[in-house]
Amino acid sequence: MNKHHQPQEIEERIYRFWEKKNLFNPDILHYKKRYTVVLPPPNVTGRLHMGHALNGVCQDVIVRQKRMQGFKTLWLPGTDHAGIATQNVVEKDLKKRGLTRFDLGKKEFIKKVWQWKKEYGNIILGQYKKMGVSCDWSRTRFTMDKEYAKRVKEAFLHYYKKGWIYQANRAVNWCPRCQTSLSDLELEHKEEKTNLWYIKYPLKESRGFITVATTRPETMLGDTAIAVNPKDERYKNIKDKKVILPLQNREIPIVQDRLIEMDFGTGAVKVTPAHDLRDEQIKNNHELKSVQIISEKGLMNEECPKKYQGLKTDQAREEVIKDLKKINLLEKVEDYVHAVPKCYRCNSTIEIIPSLQWFLKMDELAKKALEPVQKKKIKFYPNNFKKSYINWLKDVKDWCISRQIWWGHEIPIKKETDVLDTWFSSALWPFATMNEKDFKTFYPTDTLFTARDIINFWVVRMVFSGQEFTNKLPFSKVYIHPTVLTKDGQRMSKSLGTGIDPISLIDRYGADATRFGLAYQVTGGQDLKFSEETILMAKKFCNKLWNASRFVLLQCPKKNYSMTSITAKTSHDRRILKKLIETKKGVEKDLEVFSYGKASHKIYHFFWHDFCDIYIEKSKKEKNEKILIYTLFSLLKILHPFTPFITEEIYQKLPIKKKESLMIEKW
């Protein structure tokens, strides 16, 4: 062994060795038990960030352990076409050359996206390899592969023939920049300092006004009612009355509806069904009209008075406020912090507008997703995420599955130009990725590793899709890894300069130190406040392991030590063997419930204190070569899932009878 541990020298070489020997392929493992994990497919636009890195470590630790425990283990990788995100990236690239997708036309644009995907689409998978993940790359899939696309089409037609897919013109989240609908799940709400404007609506048949509070005064041009809660005593005498809509000078009714929150503003709210999802529900409850005043481009349309037409919504807001002041109908203005919905890809402010879209009925599918979680056929780790899963399903709306973009799975109906929501295709991921042989062997999968922000995007939809198309649950366990935050608890963001590139950590400290340092910080909370000091600690741990192993090898000059008949000669021998068994059992118990921090702390304590500080020091006087080499060998096996490179390198130097690789040794 070299005098110093040099991860940059060994890691790439070892990974090539594993790949050359085809050791990630479960077909070489002749075990009866099987274990399957599918990699949550990263977007083809993606590069490794800290969330990906943590998720990769969490998966690889379990996959490597299961492989060593005698499971025929498949970890199936792949990427997602990421409709809006990928189209966005390619459009930005075209913009640099003064072009738009419309300049190219649909056919040429799609060809351009495929070229982009071929050149850049698998960068993140290469970065995963640098981390040491042991996916079977020979089975890599893509959500727009020919066979995968076939499964997506079959799924759509299956639902359509059952009468569960329908078309409707209703208010949806709309991105004026991407020119497409988005689901609630695809929005990011950002707090912005704004105002609450109190507007007076004149009563028609008597003097006086009813005052409403709103954060969007410009949308009043499309109001078709005022609503109050039937329990609100302040408005018990205005039932069936009407008001005159300011600036539009038309009559609109006052209705009573339980959806109204009495403690917001004055308790009376304006109802604009075309531009608010709750208001659309109120419209349906009372058979109100719907008047669209904002176009798909986010501009005020011809339903508005002429002076507002063609203005952006924020410009129209300023003009509406000025005009309300002129006629003394603006009562007051208050400071207000408002959660503004933004497009999750381009950060544009979302508009709610009516649009003809395709929807998937969720009544029966929601039941299919609820039942296995309620009956504990699917368990969440940590368990508290079960609650958010169930709560969302109890109030789920029909799923808007159409998108008005060019890149994606085209809706397979004649003359239809829309594509399917990306999540429609990724909902099939656990089984649509497998050929017939693999499906029989490896489906259903065992554990899903994912992030909390896509529980409803993805986990729910895989659960009902698995049952609908395979009559089996797609997995039995869902591990939700913590969200990686900065040291001071802020969300990591490249644009804000708070993001940390895991590849740069690997370049500085090595993949093993990065992996062990990340696992060490998973202590059970929903958030992980990342500390680079812990990665530095893990680097020192790896150096200590290297140096301790060099010492052991110098103390054990013979070849082919037997690892079967181990005899303790001293109390220190007995103590280290007892501690070794306790550590191994403790790590097994921790990993069963995905307690990575506890497991890595146990390994750290055993190695540094029990093995190095005590046993190695004692072995200098009470030499027992077999116990020394056996303990190191056993430690390497326990540690291998966390730090695969350094353990493999040391293992290959051990003077014992070995297998081809440590990763296929018995746990």
Secondary structure by P-SEA (a helix, b strand, c coil): ccccccccccaaaaaaaaaaacccccccccccbbbbbbcccccccccccaaaaaaaaaaaaaaaaaaaacccccccccccccaaaaaaaaaaaaaaaccccccccaaaaaaaaaaaaaaccaaaaaaaaaaccccccccccccccaaaaaaaaaaaaaaaaaccccccccccccccccccccccccbbbbbbbbbbbbbbbbbccccbbbbbbbccccccccccbbbbbcccccccccccbbbbbcccbbbbbbbbbccccccccccbbbbbccccaaaaaaaaacbbbbbbccccccccccccccccccccaaaaaaaaaaaaaaaccccbbbbbbbbcccccccccbbbbbbbbbbbbbcaaaaaaaccccccccbbbccccaaaaaaaaaacccccccccccccccccccccccccccccccccccccccccaaaaaccccccbbbbccccccccaaaaaaaaaaccccccccbbbbbccccccccccccccccccccaaaaaacccaaaaaaaaaaaccccccccccaaaaaaaaaaaaaaaaaaaaaaaacccccccccccccccaaaaaaaaaaaaaaaaaaaaaaacaaaaaaaaaaaaaaccccccaaaaaaccccaaaaaaaaaaaaaaaccccaaaaaaaaaacccccccccccccc
